[in-house]
């Protein structure tokens, strides 16, 4: 047994134990014959730093993995990082800019070499930060989405999908980032509310018979308009459908088409259609019969105006930015007499989350995956229960998105990433193959080929994570044992971008679901409930919280607050409370050491005779059962609170108090065994302090991280439980009465008992010493079987009996009645005032939400205080 210091210092033990676990391969012990448990970590960006969302995500995964490992399973937690194409390229380019270098100063190969150098020196810092929070991953087999084995899987998937007709090249609209000069995913688009304008102007009918009014927030795009749409049910325009209008400025003749997209209630009911620069217009244009290749493009890769294929844009507009073109087009419409009016309007505007520039819908040739075909099995897997979604409320979103899924653009105009395995000949024909030699064989000898310079979207590669990390496409033993994974822990915000795509790719290539359960957790929000963001300045550094409170406290906070997908408000007072919980555990260990209580030598519970020991063993049995069920149901909050209340309430506050003066050999054995069970049960939540205490309590055969999950091998004894709960009830009742009536702690009270059963008198006799010590009451003065004169006495009810305590010698009754009456009046007055305020609609509707919440909280507190004091007054008789 190692004597513990008086104070608990989490920083000192955390680094020491993590290094020990990792160096001893404790996270991946050899268990070839054990049942598998597999989880893959959502790969953080190699450029990333640990944020509070990671802390939640990693904590929940680690709880499950440590629990499975303690159960003796072959627990595999796959760790790794994503190459993060755009983010990594930006980091390296910024670094180069410090020495006045640009990417284009180098060949592609030279630049990529620089990125690999950066990764070797600085990339992957986040994996070190994950260690700070205790992530017990299989670091020996850490993966990277650009490592050789994973790249092999990526190329095979691309080629196979293409050969099956599920991946193809097409001209469609994409989210184009003019700052980065690449297509980006929806996830990388940040929508902001911007003060803008809503312009109304007229298009003249080509036959001179009048005009049609349209409105837009982007007047510059009229340079590439190809139609005007009206709703087929809108009688105002029925006669105009099929007619032509002549555009101002360009003079282009365009048709009026009927399409449900036009809303008769919005503006004039007529909508200008620019299929090359608006996602909705693209679909309208296709329905109107325009092929993508016919759609007009008026912007280049830098979002500057270029000539359309029909050559009708005036030269003075060419080369202008979107902003400058907008101002000039409006002026030209005014000059042409086509301007009607303009309104101020808040515009939902898309921005690149990394570049910070406005995103333009842009018509380009890109590579697409037939996501609709791949989505079918993923939809059915959730519908049939083959994939269990927790919370189940997300199933509706899953179906809604996958049933309406669009082709998935998987190409990006970057240098860093998996270069697309396609080669073009001089005529633009492409050949898809895993390597250039195979592409050449497809093209024929002597045909000059050039490889596609684009790379794959990082979501394309990360979609293969559940099986690509296990050695696929090679026949790896890990793949056979650990696919499908057991559970995926994910934020709901990547349900579509990653989770659904893993389901699609996993089911297509492995013919099985990638994981049996998909758990979607909520967001960690600021204390006021607002979303954290750098722009608001309300983000919280989890490493700072670890420095202040310890990793164990942060982990326990995350678990206790995670209630199946509900968002979590960061509350440092709760964090402080869980730091205090760790200190409580530390002090309990010191109490055990001082009293000769050490490590147990058995997983099974010791033999016992004393009721208090049989009771605490029963409490362990109950707690293990509840904890196992909560973890099986992924109720992290329930699991954390179950073990918390057992440790704090049952063990520390009651058991240790009940045994304090009578610690014989049996009690030492039981207390040591129970404390061991506590350390094992608490380990998945608070791994560092539990490992430290595990070794401090005595010599061990193994580290706690590899110990055995509790298996008491005894039945719960309801009779003994009822007996000790009775003792606790008496002690609690008397203590509450003493506090309410200001009875000095040193005064011993002598009760009489009304309607006591034989069982109650037996309990008084059995536990008299405990009641004397903990409640300061003597043996009963009398056993009464009928009401007696109880004036000037206090009463408490425990079970069938009423305990009556004469107070003449313990309390100044008149003064106490006066004190309680005054307290009742004050609490009632405050409660009434708060009630009137809460009944006032003006206050509830206009006050800040936190002020209303505080008023409700104060009202409840004062009402409860008045009730408590009234009950105390009634006790005085």
ABEGO torsion letter per residue (X at the ends): XBBBBABBBAAAAAAAAAAAAAAAGAABBBBAABBBBBBBBBBBBAABBBBAAAAAAAAAAAAAAAAAAAAGBBBBBBBEBBAGAAAAAAAAAAAAAAAGBBAAABBAAAAAAAAAAAAAAABGAAAAAAAAAGBBBBAAABBBAABAAAAAAAAAAAAAAAAAGABBBBBBBBBBBAAAGBBBBAAABBBBBBBBBBBBBBBBBAAGAEBBBBBBABAAAAAABABBBBBAABAAAAAABGBBBBBBGAGBBBBBBBBAABBAABEAGBBBBBAAABAAAAAAAAAAGBBAAABBBABBAAGBBBBBAAGABBAAABGBBAAAAAAAAAAAAAAAGABABBBBBBBBBBBBAAAGBBBBBBBBBBBBBBAAAAAAAAAAAAAAGABBBOBAAAAAAAAAAAAABBBBBABBBBABEBBBBBBBBAAGBBBBBABAAAAAAAAEBGBBBBBBABBBBAAAAAAAAAAAAAGOABBBAAAAAAOBBABBBBBAAAAAAAAAAAAAAAAAAAGBBABABBBBBBBBBBAAGBBBBAAAGABBBAAAAAAAAEAAAAAAAAAAABBGGBBBBBBAAAAAAAAAAAAAAAAAAAAAAAAGBBBBABABBBBBABAAAAAAAAAAAAAAAAAAAAAAAGBAAAAAAAAAAAAAAAAAAAAAAAAAABBBAAAAAAAAAAAAAAAAAAAAABAAAAAAAAAAAEBBABBAAABBBBBAGBBBBAAAAAAAAAAAAAAAAAAAAAAAAGBBAABBBBBBBBGBBAAAAAAAAAAAAAAAAAAGBBBBABBBABBBBABGBBBBBBEABBBBBBAAAABBAAAAAAAAAAAAAAAAAAAAAAAAAAABAAAAAABBAAAAAAAAAAAAAAAAAAAAAAAAAAAAX
